[in-house]
Amino acid sequence: MDSSEVKQAKDFVLLCSIEKMTEAKLYLLMEQFKNPEAIMSAPFNELSDIVGPEIAHRICELKPDEETKRRWESIERYQIKVIPYYDEHYPRWLMDIPNFPPVLFVRGNIQSGDEIAIAIVGTRGATVYGKSIAEDFAGKFAQAGVCVVSGMARGIDTSAHWGAIKNGGRTIAVLGCGVDIVYPPENHALMEEIVKCGAVISEFNIQTPPLAQNFPKRNRIISGLSKAVVAIEAKEKSGVMNTVEWALQQNKEIYAIPGNIYSKTSAGTNRLIKEGATPVTSAEEVLEYLGIKYTKKDREIKELILDSAERKVWEGLSHEPVYLDELKERLDMSTSEILKILLGLEIKGIVRQLPGMMFVKNLGKEPS
């Protein structure tokens, strides 16, 4: 981070340390004054008109105390970024939900491609079976280029994050505490890995402890960052059900794994299915329901290597053989033009020609 980013981060940490400074009030201040330095320099009367005299008075008297200074030290120690909603690095898709957090504390990086994300949630007291499903689903999502979002809790969350990481994917952990705090403490190694291949984020200020009331609130961010929520194991009353409630309010798709009717860890997911959630038994089903067409390698080829004409031909092909005449009808291009492009794709190693003028995608080879 450069000096201006560090200065802004410190200013936000100071502002967020004010008691009763809700995200709604902070958002109103940011809308009016645009940045934390301007907020802290604003006249009392202007502040009071927006947030009331009590908080306005506290803003005018803001001075860093020892606790604030320790938080500032954490910014540099953990390379914590503080990203306001108007910053280009803020995940724009999160702003589609009501009451989105006006500021995010972030370790690692959120990328634009993370918009293609699926949340995996489940009980902390997961069975071996549930953990295995979470890791398998997350791994398949990662292979398809989908970011896996969860809460880094014990059980299902932990398995989901590891499943994405082990398969070379991206994953985002949304915490109910400060991003400088490892919770649960045994997930220290996991947290470090998530920072390398995704992001650990929170709306809570640095050094905020993992208080029980924080977790239902953070669940709206887990669902808000995702296209859909997959519930793997859940008790009837749990944080999973709270996440699903947020997802329903946000018009997100809900998928649930059917479970043993005698198992408490399946009571919640079975109930979700009875109430309208889509039952699924494989990651591929979820991807198909969501219309996520391309595998990760497919997407890399589509976005990074091919020009527009090559891309058109590539998308006309599939993993099953396609006749040249059929391809010509699909694409409304001349035979000579298609053959020229197919030759180029063959040279790149991503298309194979079969006997009888049939062609097929060849993802078994890396493109040159």
C-alpha positions as CSV (number, residue, x, y, z in Angstrom):
1,M,0.0,0.0,0.0
2,D,1.2,3.5,-0.7
3,S,1.2,6.3,1.9
4,S,-2.2,7.7,0.9
5,E,-3.8,4.2,1.2
6,V,-2.3,3.7,4.6
7,K,-3.5,7.2,5.7
8,Q,-7.1,6.4,4.5
9,A,-7.0,3.1,6.2
10,K,-6.0,4.6,9.5
11,D,-8.6,7.3,9.2
12,F,-11.3,4.7,8.7
13,V,-10.1,2.6,11.6
14,L,-10.4,5.8,13.8
15,L,-13.9,6.6,12.5
16,C,-15.1,3.0,13.0
17,S,-13.9,3.0,16.5
18,I,-16.7,5.4,17.5
19,E,-19.3,3.7,19.6
20,K,-22.8,3.7,17.9
21,M,-21.2,4.4,14.5
22,T,-23.4,2.1,12.5
23,E,-22.8,1.2,8.9
24,A,-25.9,3.2,7.9
25,K,-24.6,6.3,9.6
26,L,-21.1,5.8,8.2
27,Y,-22.6,5.4,4.7
28,L,-24.5,8.7,5.0
29,L,-21.4,10.5,6.1
30,M,-19.4,9.0,3.2
31,E,-22.1,10.0,0.7
32,Q,-21.9,13.6,2.0
33,F,-18.2,14.1,2.6
34,K,-16.7,11.5,0.2
35,N,-13.7,10.4,2.4
36,P,-12.8,9.9,6.1
37,E,-10.5,12.9,6.3
38,A,-13.3,15.3,5.1
39,I,-15.7,13.7,7.6
40,M,-13.3,14.3,10.5
41,S,-12.7,17.9,9.3
42,A,-16.4,18.8,8.9
43,P,-18.1,21.3,11.1
44,F,-20.1,20.0,14.0
45,N,-23.4,21.4,12.7
46,E,-23.1,19.6,9.3
47,L,-22.2,16.4,11.0
48,S,-25.0,16.7,13.5
49,D,-27.6,17.2,10.7
50,I,-26.6,13.8,9.4
51,V,-25.8,11.6,12.4
52,G,-27.1,13.5,15.4
53,P,-25.3,15.6,18.0
54,E,-23.9,12.7,20.1
55,I,-21.9,11.1,17.3
56,A,-21.1,14.5,15.7
57,H,-19.5,15.5,19.0
58,R,-17.4,12.3,19.1
59,I,-16.2,12.8,15.6
60,C,-15.1,16.4,16.4
61,E,-13.1,15.1,19.4
62,L,-11.6,12.1,17.8
63,K,-8.0,11.4,18.8
64,P,-6.1,8.1,18.5
65,D,-5.7,6.3,21.8
66,E,-3.5,3.3,22.6
67,E,-6.1,0.9,21.2
68,T,-6.3,2.8,18.0
69,K,-2.5,2.8,17.7
70,R,-2.4,-1.0,18.1
71,R,-5.0,-1.3,15.3
72,W,-2.8,0.9,13.1
73,E,0.1,-1.4,13.8
74,S,-2.0,-4.3,12.6
75,I,-2.7,-2.5,9.3
76,E,1.0,-2.7,8.4
77,R,1.8,-6.0,10.1
78,Y,-1.0,-7.8,8.2
79,Q,-1.1,-5.6,5.1
80,I,-4.8,-4.9,5.7
81,K,-6.6,-2.8,3.1
82,V,-9.6,-0.7,4.1
83,I,-11.8,-0.4,1.0
84,P,-14.8,2.0,0.9
85,Y,-17.7,1.3,-1.4
86,Y,-16.7,4.0,-3.9
87,D,-13.2,2.4,-4.4
88,E,-12.5,0.6,-7.6
89,H,-11.4,-2.5,-5.6
90,Y,-14.7,-2.8,-3.8
91,P,-16.7,-5.8,-5.1
92,R,-19.4,-4.0,-7.2
93,W,-21.8,-6.9,-7.1
94,L,-22.0,-6.7,-3.3
95,M,-23.6,-3.3,-3.7
96,D,-26.7,-5.0,-5.2
97,I,-27.8,-6.1,-1.7
98,P,-29.7,-3.9,0.8
99,N,-27.5,-2.5,3.6
100,F,-24.2,-3.4,2.0
101,P,-21.2,-2.7,4.2
102,P,-19.8,0.8,3.3
103,V,-16.3,-0.3,4.2
104,L,-14.5,-3.6,4.0
105,F,-11.4,-4.6,5.8
106,V,-9.4,-7.0,3.6
107,R,-6.4,-9.2,3.7
108,G,-5.5,-10.6,0.3
109,N,-7.3,-9.4,-2.9
110,I,-10.8,-9.5,-4.3
111,Q,-10.7,-9.8,-8.1
112,S,-13.4,-9.0,-10.7
113,G,-13.6,-12.7,-11.6
114,D,-14.7,-13.4,-8.0
115,E,-18.2,-12.2,-9.0
116,I,-18.7,-15.8,-10.3
117,A,-19.0,-17.2,-6.8
118,I,-20.9,-19.8,-4.9
119,A,-21.3,-19.9,-1.1
120,I,-20.9,-23.2,0.7
121,V,-22.3,-23.2,4.3
122,G,-22.9,-25.8,6.9
123,T,-22.8,-26.7,10.6
124,R,-19.6,-26.4,12.7
125,G,-20.4,-29.9,14.1
126,A,-20.2,-31.5,10.7
127,T,-20.0,-35.2,10.1
128,V,-17.1,-36.8,8.2
129,Y,-19.6,-37.3,5.3
130,G,-20.6,-33.6,5.3
131,K,-17.0,-32.4,5.3
132,S,-16.2,-34.7,2.4
133,I,-19.1,-33.3,0.4
134,A,-18.0,-29.7,1.2
135,E,-14.4,-30.4,0.0
136,D,-15.6,-32.2,-3.1
137,F,-18.1,-29.5,-4.1
138,A,-15.6,-26.7,-3.5
139,G,-13.0,-28.5,-5.5
140,K,-15.3,-29.0,-8.5
141,F,-16.4,-25.3,-8.3
142,A,-12.7,-24.3,-8.2
143,Q,-12.0,-26.4,-11.3
144,A,-14.8,-24.6,-13.1
145,G,-13.3,-21.2,-12.2
146,V,-15.9,-20.4,-9.5
147,C,-14.8,-18.6,-6.4
148,V,-15.9,-20.4,-3.2
149,V,-17.3,-18.1,-0.4
150,S,-17.7,-19.3,3.2
151,G,-17.1,-18.1,6.8
152,M,-13.9,-19.9,7.9
153,A,-15.8,-21.6,10.8
154,R,-15.1,-25.1,12.0
155,G,-16.7,-28.0,10.0
156,I,-18.2,-27.4,6.6
157,D,-16.7,-23.9,6.1
158,T,-13.2,-25.1,6.8
159,S,-13.6,-28.1,4.4
160,A,-15.0,-25.8,1.7
161,H,-12.1,-23.4,1.8
162,W,-9.6,-26.2,1.7
163,G,-11.4,-27.9,-1.2
164,A,-11.0,-24.7,-3.3
165,I,-7.4,-24.2,-2.3
166,K,-6.3,-27.8,-3.0
167,N,-7.8,-27.5,-6.5
168,G,-6.0,-24.3,-7.4
169,G,-9.1,-22.1,-7.0
170,R,-10.0,-18.8,-5.4
171,T,-11.9,-18.5,-2.1
172,I,-13.2,-15.7,0.1
173,A,-13.7,-16.0,3.9
174,V,-16.1,-13.6,5.5
175,L,-15.4,-13.1,9.2
176,G,-17.5,-12.1,12.2
177,C,-14.4,-10.5,13.8
178,G,-11.5,-8.4,12.8
179,V,-9.4,-9.7,9.9
180,D,-6.4,-9.6,12.2
181,I,-8.0,-12.3,14.4
182,V,-7.8,-16.0,13.6
183,Y,-11.1,-17.6,14.6
184,P,-11.3,-20.4,15.3
185,P,-7.6,-20.3,16.3
186,E,-6.8,-23.7,14.8
187,N,-7.4,-22.2,11.3
188,H,-4.2,-20.1,11.3
189,A,-2.7,-22.0,8.4
190,L,-6.0,-22.0,6.5
191,M,-6.2,-18.2,6.9
192,E,-2.7,-17.7,5.5
193,E,-3.5,-19.8,2.5
194,I,-6.8,-18.0,1.8
195,V,-4.9,-14.7,1.8
196,K,-2.6,-16.1,-0.9
197,C,-5.4,-17.3,-3.2
198,G,-8.3,-15.0,-2.4
199,A,-9.3,-12.8,0.5
200,V,-10.2,-12.7,4.1
201,I,-12.7,-9.9,4.6
202,S,-14.8,-8.3,7.3
203,E,-17.0,-5.3,7.9
204,F,-15.8,-5.2,11.5
205,N,-13.0,-3.0,12.7
206,I,-9.5,-4.4,13.3
207,Q,-9.2,-6.2,16.7
208,T,-13.0,-6.7,16.9
209,P,-13.5,-10.0,18.9
210,P,-15.7,-12.8,17.5
211,L,-18.8,-11.8,19.4
212,A,-21.9,-14.0,18.9
213,Q,-24.0,-11.1,17.6
214,N,-21.6,-10.4,14.8
215,F,-22.1,-13.7,12.9
216,P,-25.8,-13.3,11.8
217,K,-24.9,-9.9,10.5
218,R,-21.9,-11.1,8.5
219,N,-24.0,-13.8,6.9
220,R,-25.6,-11.3,4.6
221,I,-22.2,-10.6,3.1
222,I,-21.5,-14.4,2.5
223,S,-24.8,-14.6,0.5
224,G,-24.3,-11.2,-1.0
225,L,-21.0,-12.1,-2.6
226,S,-22.4,-15.2,-4.2
227,K,-24.6,-16.3,-7.1
228,A,-26.1,-19.1,-4.9
229,V,-25.9,-20.7,-1.5
230,V,-25.2,-24.5,-1.1
231,A,-26.2,-25.8,2.3
232,I,-24.6,-29.1,3.1
233,E,-25.4,-29.9,6.7
234,A,-27.4,-27.8,9.1
235,K,-29.4,-28.1,12.3
236,E,-33.0,-26.6,12.2
237,K,-31.8,-23.5,14.2
238,S,-28.4,-22.5,13.1
239,G,-26.3,-19.8,11.3
240,V,-26.8,-21.7,8.1
241,M,-30.5,-21.1,8.2
242,N,-29.8,-17.4,8.9
243,T,-27.6,-17.2,5.8
244,V,-30.3,-18.8,3.8
245,E,-32.8,-16.2,5.1
246,W,-30.4,-13.4,3.9
247,A,-30.0,-15.2,0.5
248,L,-33.8,-15.4,0.0
249,Q,-34.1,-11.7,0.7
250,Q,-31.3,-11.1,-1.9
251,N,-33.1,-13.3,-4.4
252,K,-30.2,-15.8,-4.5
253,E,-30.6,-19.4,-5.5
254,I,-30.7,-22.0,-2.6
255,Y,-29.4,-25.6,-3.0
256,A,-29.4,-28.2,-0.3
257,I,-27.9,-31.7,0.2
258,P,-30.5,-34.2,1.2
259,G,-29.5,-36.1,4.4
260,N,-30.4,-38.8,6.8
261,I,-33.9,-38.1,8.3
262,Y,-32.7,-39.3,11.7
263,S,-29.6,-37.1,11.8
264,K,-29.8,-33.7,13.5
265,T,-27.1,-32.3,11.1
266,S,-29.5,-33.0,8.2
267,A,-32.7,-31.6,9.8
268,G,-32.0,-28.1,8.5
269,T,-31.2,-29.0,4.9
270,N,-34.1,-31.5,4.7
271,R,-36.4,-28.7,5.9
272,L,-35.0,-26.3,3.3
273,I,-35.8,-28.8,0.6
274,K,-39.4,-29.2,1.9
275,E,-39.7,-25.4,1.8
276,G,-38.5,-25.1,-1.8
277,A,-34.7,-25.3,-1.9
278,T,-33.4,-27.3,-4.9
279,P,-32.0,-30.7,-3.8
280,V,-28.6,-31.5,-5.4
281,T,-26.3,-34.5,-5.1
282,S,-23.3,-33.2,-7.2
283,A,-21.4,-30.0,-7.9
284,E,-22.1,-30.5,-11.6
285,E,-25.8,-30.1,-10.9
286,V,-25.3,-26.8,-9.2
287,L,-23.1,-25.5,-12.1
288,E,-25.7,-26.7,-14.6
289,Y,-28.6,-25.0,-12.8
290,L,-26.6,-21.8,-12.6
291,G,-25.7,-21.9,-16.3
292,I,-22.0,-21.8,-15.6
293,K,-20.9,-23.1,-19.0
294,Y,-17.1,-22.9,-19.1
295,T,-14.5,-24.9,-17.2
296,K,-11.6,-22.9,-15.8
297,K,-9.4,-23.8,-18.7
298,D,-12.2,-23.1,-21.1
299,R,-12.6,-19.6,-19.7
300,E,-8.9,-18.9,-19.8
301,I,-8.8,-19.8,-23.5
302,K,-12.0,-17.9,-24.2
303,E,-10.9,-14.7,-22.5
304,L,-7.1,-14.6,-22.9
305,I,-6.0,-16.3,-26.1
306,L,-8.6,-16.1,-28.8
307,D,-9.5,-13.2,-31.1
308,S,-13.2,-12.6,-31.9
309,A,-13.3,-14.9,-34.9
310,E,-11.5,-17.7,-33.1
311,R,-13.7,-17.3,-30.1
312,K,-16.8,-17.7,-32.3
313,V,-15.6,-21.0,-33.8
314,W,-14.4,-22.2,-30.4
315,E,-17.8,-21.6,-28.9
316,G,-19.4,-23.5,-31.8
317,L,-17.4,-26.6,-30.9
318,S,-17.9,-28.9,-27.9
319,H,-16.3,-31.8,-26.2
320,E,-18.2,-34.1,-28.5
321,P,-17.3,-34.3,-32.2
322,V,-19.0,-31.7,-34.5
323,Y,-19.2,-32.1,-38.3
324,L,-17.9,-29.2,-40.4
325,D,-21.2,-28.8,-42.1
326,E,-23.0,-28.6,-38.8
327,L,-20.5,-26.0,-37.6
328,K,-21.1,-24.0,-40.8
329,E,-24.8,-23.9,-40.0
330,R,-24.2,-22.9,-36.4
331,L,-21.9,-20.1,-37.2
332,D,-23.2,-18.7,-40.5
333,M,-19.6,-18.5,-41.8
334,S,-18.1,-19.7,-45.0
335,T,-16.4,-23.2,-45.1
336,S,-13.1,-21.8,-46.1
337,E,-13.1,-19.2,-43.3
338,I,-14.0,-21.9,-40.7
339,L,-11.3,-24.2,-41.9
340,K,-8.7,-21.5,-41.8
341,I,-9.6,-20.7,-38.2
342,L,-9.8,-24.4,-37.2
343,L,-6.3,-24.9,-38.6
344,G,-5.0,-22.1,-36.4
345,L,-6.8,-23.6,-33.3
346,E,-5.2,-27.0,-34.1
347,I,-1.8,-25.4,-34.3
348,K,-2.5,-23.9,-30.8
349,G,-3.3,-27.4,-29.6
350,I,-6.8,-26.7,-28.4
351,V,-8.8,-28.3,-31.3
352,R,-8.4,-31.8,-32.8
353,Q,-9.6,-32.9,-36.2
354,L,-11.2,-36.4,-36.4
355,P,-11.9,-38.5,-39.5
356,G,-14.9,-37.5,-41.6
357,M,-14.3,-33.7,-41.2
358,M,-15.3,-33.7,-37.6
359,F,-13.7,-31.4,-35.0
360,V,-13.6,-31.5,-31.2
361,K,-12.3,-29.3,-28.4
362,N,-9.0,-30.6,-27.1
363,L,-8.5,-29.5,-23.5
364,G,-6.0,-32.2,-22.8
365,K,-3.2,-30.0,-24.1
366,E,-2.1,-26.6,-22.8
367,P,-2.5,-23.9,-25.5
368,S,0.8,-22.5,-26.8
